[in-house]
Amino acid sequence: MKRTFFTEVSYVAGIIALALGTALMERADFGMSMVVAPAYLIYLKVSQYLAWFTFGMAEYCLQALLIIVLAIVLHSFRIRYLFSFITAFIYGNMLDFMMKAVNLVSGDGIFLRTVFYLIGLAVCAIGVSLLFKTYISPEAYELFVKEISSKYGFDISRTKTVYDCCSCLIAIVMSFVFTGFGHFEGVKLGTVLCALVNGWLIGQCTRFFDRHFEFTDAFSLRKIFE
């Protein structure tokens, strides 16, 4: 028999897992995922001048901008867009906490960095899979893809692929345009590997959860997020 997994718990666990996985990949320094790479580059650049500006802040600031663009494109603003920013804000603060925690682990050798990257890649996939199981508004990245594909009748998988490619291209341009790095940042070999296997990993995690758990709501709040 399948065990009960509350969707609200899935939301919290998904955010924690996604923040931990991203922090581990940042520590590995093999390249971020194509989705968060633009925010990471903004963080690297702005923090050169404002020491208090964090990766988490860059995340929810960029996602706020993305939500504004979404509302302009669709000529409407819905309550779930606000909840999506709240999710981004929670995730951003959790990301900053996880980065501090991961940095407490000493050592920067290639072996440890590889372990960080592989674990981070897997944990991010688990986090995304868990967030797919909840009704609570996701981060702006996922919301943007979902809303655009729904509005114009696009295939959501293809829309996601196009969005990921655009994020990757934007990150590449930003890495060239921004000065002061002294080397290529944001998009590296790890980004390419993530692009190749991330969808497969998320699918494997989703199938695992579907086999072993029954996702159900603990509270009658689903209509608020529709």
N, C-alpha and C positions, 0 to 999 in steps of 0.2 A: 504494500500500500504506500501511496505517496504521502510525504509529510507536508503539513501546512506551512506555507511561507507567506507571511503578510506582505502585501505590496508596499505598505508604508515602511516596513523594515527593509525591504528591497531597495527603496529609495535612499535610505540612510546608508546602508551597506554599500550601495553603488557609488555614492559620492565619496565615501571613505576609501574604497578600493581604487577609484579613478585618481584621487589625489595622491595616494601612496604610489601607485604605478607611475604617474607622471613625475613625482619627486625622484623615484629610483632611476628613471630614464634620464632625468636632468643630471643626476649625479654621475651616471655612466658616461655622459658627454659623447655619445655616439650619434647624436641627432635626435631631435624630438619628433613626435608624430606630426604628419602634415597639418592636422587640425589645429594643434596648439602652437605650431612653429611661429606664426605671425605674432602672437601674444608674447612668446618667449623673446623674440627679437626686440619688441617694444620694451620689455622689461630690461634687457641687457643695455639698450641705448639710454633709456631714461634714467636708470639707476647710476649711470656714469655721472649724472648731474644732481640727482636727488637720491641720496643714499637710502632713504626710507621707503622708496618705491619698490614694491615687491612683485614677484611673478604672479602671485594671486591677485594683486591690484590690477596688473596688466590684463589678466584674464577677464575679470568682471567689467573693467572699463571697455575693453574691446567688444565684449558680448553685449553691453548696453548699446554701443554704437550699432551693432548688428541688428538688435531688436528695433532700433529706430529706423534703420534702412528697411527692414521687413515691413514695418507699419506704413512707411511711405510707399513702398512698392505695391502693397495690397490695399492701400487707402483705407485702412481700418486699424483699430487698436483693441485688442481683446484682453480680458483679465488674465488669461493664461500667459500673455506676454510678460506681465508684471511678475507673475510667479516664476517665470523662467529666469528673470533677472535675480530674483531672490535665491533661486537654485545656484546661479552663477556666483552670487555673493558668498553663499555658504561654502561652495566648492573652493573659491579663491582663498578664503581664510583657512580652510582645511588643508589646501595645498601648501600654504606658507608654513603651517604647523608641521606637516609631513616633511618638508624640505629641511627644517631645523632638526627634526628627529633623525632623518637619514644621514645628515652631516655629522651626527655624533659618532657614527661608525668610522673608525680610523682606517686608513689605507687607500691608496689610489692606483694600485697595480692593475695591469691589463686583465688579470683573472677576475679580480673583485669587480671591476667595471663591467666585465662581460656578464657576471652573475647578476649584478644590479640591472643591467639592460634586459636580460631574458626574463627575470622575475617581474620587472616593471611592465614589460610587454604583455605578459600573461595576466597580471593583476589588472591592467587597464582593460583588457578584453572581458574579464570577469565583471568589472565595474559597469561597462557599457551594457553588457547582457542583463545585469540586474536592473539597470535603469530602464531598459526596454520593458520590464515586467511591471512597472508602476504607472499609475495614472497621473501622478504629480508631474507638473511641467518640467521637462528636461532642460538642459543647458541650451543656450541660444543657438549653438551649432546644429544640434539635432532638431530643434524647433524650426529653424530656418528651412532646412531641407524638407521637413514634414509639411510645413505650411505652403511652400512654393509648389511642391509636387501635387498637393491637394488642390490648390487654387487653379493650376493650369493643366491638371490631368496628366502630369509627367509620371513616368515610372520612378518610384522612390529610390530604387537601387541605382538607377542611372543618374538621377539627380544627386545622390550622395557621392557618386564617383566624380561627377563634374565639379561638385563643391570641393571635394578633397583635392582634385587637380588644381583648381583655382587657388586654394589655400597654399598649396605647395609652390605654385608659380609666384604668388605674392611674397612668400617667405624668401624665395631665391632672389627676387628683385630687391627686397628690403635688405638682405644680407650684402648685396653689392652696393646699394645706395648709401646705407649707413656707413659712416667712417669711424675709425677709432678701434675697430675690432682687431685689425692686424692679420686676420685670417677668416676663412669662411665659417659662418656660424649658422645654427638653426637646422639647416637641411644637410645631413651627412648620410653616410652609408646606412646608419640605423634607421633613418627616415625611409629609405628605399625598402629595406627589409620589412619595416612596419607596414608600408603600403601593400606589399606583396602578401603578407600573412595575416594581417589584422582582421580582415573580413572572415577568413577561415577560422581563426581563433574564436571570434565572437560567436560564429555559428556553432562551433563545438561546445562552447560554454552554454549556449542557449539550449542545445539538445540535452546536455547533462541536466540542467535545471528542469527541463520539461519531463525528463524520465523519472526524476526523484522527488519533485516537489509539485504541490498544487498551490498556485498563487491566488490568494483571495484577499479582499479588502477587510481591514479590521474596523474601519470607520466608514460611514456613509457620506463621503466627501467627494466622490467622483464627479458629480455634476458641476461642482464649483470650477473644475479644471477643464470642462468641455468647451 
